[in-house]
Amino acid sequence: MLGLNYKLRELEKMGREIRVGLIGCGQMGRGMISQIEGMKGMRVVATADLHTSLIQQAYLKAGVNEQEIVLTGQIEEAEQAIEQGKVVGTVYSELVTSLPSVDVVVDATGVPNLGAEIAWKSILNKKHIVMLNVEADVTVGPLLKQMADASGVVYTGSAGDEPGAVMELYDFADAIGFEIIALGKGKNNPLNHEANPSSAEAEAKAKGASPKMIASFQDGTKTMVEMNAVANATGFLPDKPGMHGPSGTVNELPSLFQEKEKGGILSGKGIVDYVNGVAPGVFAIISSDKEEVHHEMNYLKMGDGPNYVLYRPYHLTSLETPLSVARAYFHKEATIAPWHGLQAETVAVAKKDLKPGDRLDGIGGYTVYGKLLTHSEASAVNALPIGLVDPNVVVTRSIKQGEIITYGDIEQEKESMIWKLRSLQTQSINKVPAENKLVKLNPILV
């Protein structure tokens, strides 16, 4: 991230700016608009949301004059407004992904299927795509990255989101030659697999957030998905299904995250996990086989070893997203991406007893929560990825609470975009001949 401030200032001095298209004007999107409006060399020139009143309020709170906000569904009118220095609001996400003036698209919807479609269309239109949608990324990210690479654009997760913050620690430690034992994040509420929008309603109201989003934090799904993204980026794996999730302080992390024979909780190295008690931070557990390095770490008051903790006590979510936008634009680099492919899978688990005919309502809902497995474990039981769960998915047999839901337990009434991309991704992994892949692409492009 070093030097981006200077590059942005220089861009502004040249009379130019990075033109950002935002889709999703919820809490994350609104914060990002205000943050970028105070930056040099960057602006959110177009925003899409089903509620244009949210877009207007977001721009007004960011200091944009009401006369400078143009609501339209027409690409020509939108382009003209942007060229005149105005900003555009629309209900059509396709308008944002297709605008010639937009350099980088940010998906802040949090809806897996919609995020997959936004990324797909952005890449087809040769635009960099920043995902504030980890749920879509862990489901079809490997395919989207492969597409972006072939198109000469950047597919990336976001700085400030916990996977991106973990990746910064990983890159730092890896670059200077430390052995990395474990990567993780804090969880700031007790794990409650039965949490749902009704039980989360009071907290959501107090925080001005969506009840489904709060429920997805409480039931553990969000934590599983976030560490899934880290696993796919680094090749690190959960040490056990669902990870350990111990409680501890920052100072206790080096002793917790070592092998069992040394008094820790791990069966091996190179793992992802989470800890109750260190939220909202992220961490990396590191070590070295060099005596002088241990001596220096002790001198620097990093502990007695042999393991040490690198801890970042904050992540600023969408307020940091502009850094990923700038990195993609200037350096053509991702903050975090599934470089190792599908290493892990967040699978759907029944939140309550389900019966034939029940619909699966999605992440943070009443029917399922997510659990992180290695990809091989998930494949062995034919587990359904949490990112494929939506109301089009209907249960076909009785499933007990706490049971992993498999592909054989459900049927689809309608195949959504993310299901199509997942099918294509699976074929790609299995090295299906190119001519067969093209046949699958056609209905998506229509």
C-alpha positions, -999 to +999 in steps of 0.1 A: +000+000+000+030+023+004+031+052-020-005+052-032-011+086-016+016+101-037+003+085-069-033+097-062-020+132-056-001+132-088-031+119-107-052+147-093-025+173-103-028+159-139-066+167-138-075+130-137-091+107-112-099+070-107-135+066-115-152+041-093-185+024-098-202+011-067-230-015-065-247-017-031-254+014-010-258-002+024-236+005+054-204-005+036-212+014+004-222+046+022-191+047+042-169+041+012-186+070-007-178+094+021-143+082+025-135+085-012-151+119-015-123+132+009-095+116-011-073+129-038-075+114-073-105+092-069-143+095-069-173+072-068-189+085-101-218+060-103-237+040-077-264+014-081-289+003-055-326-007-055-333+023-033-321+055-050-330+075-018-301+057-001-278+068-029-289+104-027-284+104+011-250+088+008-238+115-016-253+143+004-237+131+036-204+129+017-207+166+009-219+163-027-244+191-037-279+178-046-277+195-080-247+173-088-266+140-083-282+126-114-306+097-112-309+078-145-312+045-161-298+057-194-261+051-203-258+082-225-273+105-198-250+089-172-219+093-193-227+130-200-233+136-162-200+121-153-181+141-180-197+172-164-183+164-130-215+151-116-223+117-100-249+091-110-274+071-091-293+042-107-313+011-098-295-008-126-263-026-117-257-033-154-255+004-160-225+007-136-207-023-150-211-011-186-203+026-182-172+034-203-162+061-178-159+036-149-124+023-143-130+000-112-162-016-100-168-023-063-194-049-053-208-041-018-240-061-021-231-090+002-254-112-019-235-142-034-255-146-066-256-108-073-219-105-065-210-133-089-231-116-117-215-082-110-180-096-111-188-115-143-202-085-161-174-062-149-147-085-162-166-089-196-165-051-198-127-050-191-131-034-157-112-041-125-135-056-098-131-052-060-152-077-040-166-066-007-185-099-011-165-127+004-194-151+001-194-149-037-156-150-037-153-183-018-179-199-041-168-189-076-137-167-070-112-191-087-131-190-119-136-152-118-099-147-111-091-170-141-114-149-163-100-116-151-064-128-157-074-137-192-091-104-198-061-083-185-080-069-155-077-074-117-101-095-096-095-088-059-109-089-024-108-057-004-083-041+020-101-035+053-122-066+051-107-092+075-093-115+048-075-086+032-061-075+066-049-110+073-032-111+039-012-079+046+003-097+077+009-128+056+026-109+028+048-090+053+059-121+072+064-142+041+084-115+023+110-113+051+113-150+054+094-160+086+078-193+089+041-187+092+024-212+115-012-199+116-034-170+103-065-159+120-090-133+131-109-124+162-146-131+167-164-104+187-196-123+198-203-158+212-209-185+187-246-193+184-255-216+155-292-209+160-290-171+156-315-158+130-329-124+120-354-125+148-330-131+175-305-106+161-331-079+155-324-058+187-287-057+181-291-049+144-314-020+153-290-007+178-262-008+153-282+004+123-274-029+105-293-057+087-306-084+110-295-110+085-260-096+085-258-096+124-272-132+124-244-143+100-218-129+124-234-146+154-240-180+139-203-181+127-210-182+090-192-149+083-161-161+102-160-193+083-164-175+050-137-150+058-111-176+068-122-196+037-110-167+016-077-167+034-073-204+029-079-201-009-054-172-011-026-189+009-031-226+008-035-227+046-062-251+059-086-254+089-070-278+114-104-293+121-139-289+107-152-255+118-117-246+131-108-246+168-121-212+178-104-210+212-107-181+236-076-161+244-057-128+246-032-115+221-003-125+244-016-160+246-018-166+209+018-178+203+014-206+229-021-215+218-011-219+182+016-244+183+016-282+180-002-303+207+031-320+217+044-285+226+014-277+246-007-260+219-039-269+201-026-276+166-022-309+147+001-293+122+012-260+107-001-237+080-037-234+094-065-208+095-085-202+126-103-177+148-101-166+184-128-153+208-113-124+226-091-105+201-117-089+180-117-067+159-081-077+151-064-101+129-032-120+135-004-142+121+016-166+142+052-167+130+085-184+138+121-189+125+148-216+125+175-189+129+190-183+163+199-147+156+163-140+145+150-153+178+176-132+197+164-101+178+127-108+183+134-112+221+154-079+220+124-062+203+101-074+230+082-097+207+082-125+233+104-155+243+095-176+212+097-200+195+064-185+182+055-149+179+023-130+171+019-102+145-013-085+155-033-058+137-060-045+162-083-030+136-098-035+102-117-005+087-139-025+062-150-004+033-131+027+045-100+009+033-115-004+001-101+026-018-066+012-013-076-019-032-091+002-059-059+022-062-037-008-061-057-025-089-056+007-110-020+017-106-002-016-100-026-041-116-023-061-084-048-078-061-050-073-024-062-108-019-074-134-044-078-172-046-043-178-059-044-214-046-079-222-059-104-241-038-085-251-007-114-250+016-152-249+015-178-232+037-206-258+036-243-254+045-254-270+078-290-272+089-298-246+116-329-264+125-347-297+116-357-294+079-383-313+060-390-320+023-404-289+007-386-264+029-368-236+011-332-226+021-334-189+028-297-180+026-268-167+047-279-152+080-314-166+077-334-192+096-324-224+079-286-228+075-253-217+088-218-222+074-190-245+085-155-245+071-140-278+059-111-285+036-121-288+000-113-325+000-135-331+031-164-312+015-161-331-018-160-364+000-195-359+014-208-339-016-215-309+006-235-279-006-214-247-005-231-220+016-228-195-013-252-216-034-280-214-009-309-192-019-348-195-020-347-214-053-331-243-034-357-267-020-350-296+005-360-330-008-355-351+024-357-347+062-324-332+075-316-330+112-303-298+129-265-298+127-264-321+097-244-310+066-266-305+036-255-322+004-263-317-032-283-349-030-306-333-004-318-305-025-332-295-059-333-262-077-364-246-091-343-222-112-306-221-119-291-188-108-259-171-121-237-183-093-249-219-099-239-216-135-205-202-127-199-228-101-207-255-127-183-240-151-157-237-123-161-274-115-156-283-151-125-261-153-111-278-122-118-312-137-102-301-170-133-306-192-124-299-228-127-262-238-154-269-264-177-282-236-170-252-214-181-229-242-215-246-244-221-238-208-211-202-213-238-194-239-269-193-216-250-171-191-242-145-218-277-143-232 
